[in-house]
């Protein structure tokens, strides 16, 4: 199944209110119809061969340029009751990677983390490198869940398509009541001993999505420690790092390499959500978030005017999730078809042609981006998509 893609023949539209959407763009070259495809109810896309590849956390110390800790560690679930927390307030980062990388590509930390843990990772075998955020945005425009606009920059290296999220603003200032999510996570989790300075933990996994080889980065809320300390693997992450850290620079990013140098098992990763008791969780939005990053467990904390009760722990592969799994299955078929169509179009335009996906007024269009726009990756990274491993 393929989506309809048409060569644009209409004039450049007047800029929407979201002026950043069209900044540096020359004009549309293709129009995609992500919601047009008919999907049989029994159609399914397999997500196979999930493998954790790398992880990292940011450190933002006063007076220094932010740098990454590899493999880093997410916060640890306390497993103790949290009764009350203050309402969320203040300034929060929308995207740490873009904020901290400045004029350079926010994808660079992916390469810095992977190359710190792997000698010769085969980037050239991938079809897609992306953040989970970009795939969720594409899913929303498939189902037209809302009319929010978005832009995703698209670049081709070798045969691999790189999707870079773009945001109009990189910080969000909370001046009115929006809930307790940020504060609850801080209260219900703690930093691993020795990782107190780490913020914004990111996890990189690889999998086969309906035949597409995908490398995906996503933020992680926390991880759950084993019930028994006999589990030596996870217990090692709860102890102080062994030996002094090693510092290096990879692609212009300072890397602090710590021990143990192994990524946490996928089974320990958790997502944390808060909701008022009177509000149901929107599983059409939440289930794909968990599925795309293969996060196995959701901890749902419900409250009544800020007073929290017992946490509900939901396994996404449980029988109770069967209806949500079926609903998401249809959307995943459409997402795989849309991604395949995007890949075909981008590969047709060829390497070195900068492009951007823009969703506005219910239309998803591919624009040509002005040369030398976007945030550069650098030759050391682009060469990895052409280099053949020695035999």
TAMOHU-V614836 format. One record per helix or strand of 3 or more residues. SS is the DSSP state (H for helix, E for strand). FROM is the first residue (numbers start at 1). TO is the last residue. If there is no record, write none. Layout:
# TAMOHU-V614836
SS;FROM;TO
SS;FROM;TO
This chain:
# TAMOHU-V614836
E;5;7
H;19;22
E;25;32
E;47;59
E;67;70
E;75;77
E;90;93
H;96;101
H;108;117
H;123;125
E;128;131
H;132;143
E;150;157
E;160;166
E;171;174
H;181;188
E;199;209
E;212;219
H;232;238
E;246;250
E;253;257
H;266;268
E;269;276
H;283;292
E;297;304
E;312;315
H;319;349
E;355;360
E;363;369
H;379;385
